[in-house]
Amino acid sequence: MTHSHTLECRHIERQSGTAFRLKRGQILRVIDPMGEQVSDLMAFREDDLDEVLSSGRTIDYANTIYVTTGHILYSNRSNPMFTILEDQVGRHDFLLTPCSPETFQIIYGNHEPHPSCFMNLVNNLAPFGIAPDRIPTTFNIFMNVVVAPDGELTIGPPLSKAGQFIELRAEMDLIAGVTACSAEMSNNHSFKPIDIEIRE
Amino acid sequence: MTHSHTLECRHIERQSGTAFRLKRGQILRVIDPMGEQVSDLMAFREDDLDEVLSSGRTIDYANTIYVTTGHILYSNRSNPMFTILEDQVGRHDFLLTPCSPETFQIIYGNHEPHPSCFMNLVNNLAPFGIAPDRIPTTFNIFMNVVVAPDGELTIGPPLSKAGQFIELRAEMDLIAGVTACSAEMSNNHSFKPIDIEIRE
């Protein structure tokens, strides 16, 4: 049972993003208000931006590609950045990079301008002093990536239903970036918003 | 049929590493001389060290966690860094970070000093101006990581037999670091050397 209360709510419009400070002990709730939407999360240590969320360290220590309630998300220096307190969906991706302008060119053959999680993170994290090259593989909340025995990936519709959420407790003072995903394939071709709440 | 000839050979002693320049078009052959050994590879663009090998971009564009002959290893900026020309083993890992002092503490419960691929990369890449925080998930050549349907990872003995190799062609001028892995689990509890050849 949660005794936390809400400090701040943000509504992330479709194909956009946001960034904010998160103090140690505060809880980030990422909500899929309509269902079947993906939200890319990235985080940096507030007082030393060279410490960053690491997919490789997290997957290695959790010994699974599917982290869920009770798992810790680690930094590149092997320090805990988040603990997953509650996960109502149970399927998130930590293998793939945020969709970028190049993603749409290389995977989709689409050379028209296209919004992307990467650029939404870049633009929202820039005021905090974070350079584009410092954004590695994101924690792709609600993204449903299945690995076949031969290694091939299948990206399915997210398993999230309207209103379901994941809660992550910050284990250090952080700068965090969060998106409402811009890629057709990851959200079943329906662009939707994401809601976040900061709780304590 | 290969018409390349060898420019340089290096023998990487057990639980150690090396680093070197690799010019565009040159071929890096990584050989497992005794079989069942792992070699972590990391690479940076020579004239802009902020461009670095990216597991997330590579896996995304290849649409598989098991890259092999014909696949391209991409940078964080979605530029090709290597093309795999020949792969005699067909099983490599691109999910896990190089073993580090913290790996042995967190996974193995071992608080004694222990050699690690991460520190071997750090020490060998430092003379090229590469900081520890700039080393992300490595391409773990010959490492045999299997993902179960529930996401759980199993690290098995490498499938490499004595003398088998992988060849990667550099697609830009690079600084590369290569190790002979220091972790018990990844090489069936037998520490062995790795041989590399630079060919053109």
Interface residues (C-beta under 8 A of the other chain):
Chain A: D50 E51 V52 S54 S55 G56 R57 I59 D60 Y61 N63 T64 I65 Y66 N76 R77 S78 L95 L96 T97 S100 E102 T103 I106 I107 A131 D133 P136 T137 T138 V147 D150 G151 E152 L153
Chain B: D50 E51 V52 S54 S55 G56 R57 I59 D60 Y61 N63 T64 I65 Y66 N76 R77 S78 L95 L96 T97 S100 E102 T103 I106 I107 A131 D133 P136 T137 T138 V147 D150 G151 E152 L153
